[in-house]
């Protein structure tokens, strides 16, 4: 186990592995959270003529 930590935190390829693993984990988490948000906030289509937005 000590060799694994030594590789990950003290060598250049190990730091690269940590970096790309972090990007992959962040990407997967963002994808999952986006799917949940998309289900929660459904697109209702274009606004009607009688509707006003917050900035209108």
C-alpha positions, 0 to 999 in steps of 0.5 A: 500500500505504501508503494501505491501512495508513493507512486501516486503522490511522488511521481509525475505519472502518478500525479497525472493519474490522479489528475485525469481520474479527478476529471473523470470522476467530476465529469461522471458526477456532473453528468448524473446531476445534470440528468436529475436536474433535467428531470426536475425542471422540464422545458415548457417550450416558448413563452406565450404572448401574455407571459412575462419573464423576470427580466422583461 
